């Protein structure tokens, strides 16, 4: 069951899980291709800086966490049922927003291609 719409995220079971399951949130310490895809999307959509070593290692480290937090703050991604401020976790709401924004950009040819 993969409900991801963007080319960047589509077909990634780990990210599809983060879209629907609280237990599959992506957090500091995670690593793998799914983290690299999040890093790519954040850099395309939000800018900022993620340490090259984190990107190379596909690791959700402190600079990835800061970039995710900046992305969430700018968009007001807060689960108000239990939060008063954004956190640096890629959970259901964040994954949904990242996916929809990437799908929109891809569908409007605003990027030449997406590296994964």
Secondary structure, 3 states (H helix, E strand, C coil): CCCCCCCCCCCCHHHHHHHHCHHHCECCCCECHHHHHHHHHHHHHCCCCCCHHHHHHCECCHHHHHHHHHHHHHHCCCCCCCCCCCCCCECHHHHHHHHHHHHHHHHCCCCCCCCC
